[in-house]
Every structure is written in structure tokens, then in C-alpha cells.
Amino acid sequence: MNQPAIVKPCHEKTFQQGNIYCQYDSDEITSFLPEMLNSDYWQEKNAIVGSAQGRGTTWFIATENAENIERNWVLRHYYRGGLIGKVVNDQYLFTGYKNTRAAREFTLLTSMRALGLPAPKPVAFRVIRQGLFYRADLLSSRIENAQDLVAVLSTTTITDLLWQQIGKVIKSFHQQGIYHHDLNAHNILIDGNNKVWLIDFDQGEHRAKQSKWPEDNMARLLRSFRKEQQRMTNFYWTEKNWQALLNGYQS
């Protein structure tokens, strides 16, 4: 498989004020404010153009920079999952700013973009420390004219060629040692040009390539397809589609 093209990394800057710590891409935001990591800031500017529900609300933002260049971003607050999420919700133990989930995801996205992998561009993150704990938010680029794979398959089938392309894209991440902690059908996007993207790299990381984790990643993805098939009345997926994806992954 051909290696992805190298993309110029972002220009990162740091902002710190009291218990608030941020990093941002100065190419994307020329006049940074930590309030930009809060949905209320964008609601007051009438810049919220949509939202999606997961553990919390993901906000879609459309704005312009000082040069009147349109920016389309996604704002996400970090929430815990599982049983512990019902107790502490959005608080994490603080062990240093570089160890926060927001900083790790921002750094991983920056690395993946530099490798030319089809993942969102990191724009900014904010960490608010409160004693032994912190809360965090991430701002990233929005993939234009894209739907997640579950939404696509709820209305139509896709070709074997596109299934193979999905497999090839996943393999390109694995070949670079990129572990996706929650690889599922919702975190695969298809844009208007049938380009495949992976999103939501919370708890993702670089891992040694020669190990079993890619197999576990793929097994998790297969479970997600089967889960959606059982959950949804209309879900245009079969085991043959999975084989087509594997053919692309193994090519």
C-alpha cells in the first residue's frame, strides 16, 4: 500500500491563566480565547449550526477568521463512560497537563495529520484543573459533507469497492502504529467524495506495530456492525460486506 502524503503540522501555541491550560493552532485561531472551548461562547455568536448526541452533546460550529475564511469545527467535552461515568461524569484525575485526555488526543491528531492520515485536524484544547481533578474540551475540524457509517447504512447499501476502501484506510492507520480505542461504525465517516475518515481518538495512542492489538481493533469493529444490525430495523450490512472490508484491509 502506498504511504500517505506528508502534511505540514500545525503551529501550536500555549495559553495558561490560573487553573486553565490550553493549546491551539495559531493558523486556525489568530486571536485565541479559552471561552472558545465553551458552547455558550458560540451560541452567543449564533455560530452553532448543529449538534450530535453521544455521551454528551457534540457541537458543530461555523465561523470566520480575521481574513474572512470560513472555519467549520467540532466542539466536544470529555465525559466518562461506564459505571464510573454515572458517578463522576466528566472529572479525571490530574497527573500533569500532558497526560490529560485532551492533550493526548490533540497530540495524536497532530501526529496523524503530519503523516497524512485521514483524521480531523486539531484546533484547540482546554483543561480546567480543580484540585486533584480536571475537566477538558477539544475543538477540531469538521469533515465536510460527511456522514458516519451507521447513518449511511441506515438508508442504503454501499459498494464492495467502498467497503474495500474502508479496510484500506483502517490498515493505513494500523501500519503507522495508530491504535483507535473505540473503533466502531459510528467513528468511520464517508464524505461526499466517498473519502473515508476515522474520528474520535480519545484514548488512542501510538503502539508497537508487531503485536495483537490490530486484531483486537478489528474484532471490536466487527462487534459494532453486528450490534447495530441487531439494534436497528433498517441496517444495510451483511457478513459479506465485512469480508469485502477485510479484503481491502489485507490487500
C-alpha positions, 0 to 999 in steps of 0.5 A: 500500500502506498504511504500517505502524503506528508502534511505540514503540522500545525503551529501550536501555541500555549495559553495558561491563566490560573487553573486553565491550560490550553493549546491551539493552532495559531493558523486556525485561531489568530486571536485565541480565547479559552471561552472558545472551548465553551458552547455558550461562547458560540451560541452567543455568536449564533455560530452553532449550526448543529449538534450530535448526541453521544455521551454528551452533546457534540457541537458543530460550529461555523465561523470566520477568521480575521481574513474572512475564511470560513472555519467549520469545527467540532466542539466536544467535552470529555465525559466518562463512560461506564459505571464510573461515568454515572458517578463522576461524569466528566472529572479525571484525575490530574497527573500533569497537563500532558497526560490529560485526555485532551492533550493526548488526543490533540497530540495524536491528531497532530501526529496523524495529520503530519503523516497524512492520515485521514483524521480531523485536524486539531484546533484547540484544547482546554483543561480546567484543573480543580484540585486533584481533578480536571475537566477538558474540551477539544475543538477540531475540524469538521469533515465536510459533507460527511456522514458516519457509517451507521447513518449511511447504512441506515438508508442504503447499501454501499459498494464492495469497492467502498467497503474495500476502501474502508479496510484500506484506510483502517490498515493505513492507520494500523501500519503507522502504529495508530491504535483507535480505542473505540473503533466502531461504525459510528467513528468511520465517516464517508464524505461526499467524495466517498473519502473515508475518515476515522474520528474520535481518538480519545484514548488512542495512542501510538503502539508497537506495530508487531503485536495483537492489538490490530486484531483486537481493533478489528474484532471490536469493529466487527462487534459494532456492525453486528450490534447495530444490525441487531439494534436497528430495523433498517441496517444495510450490512451483511457478513459479506460486506465485512469480508469485502472490508477485510479484503481491502484491509489485507490487500 
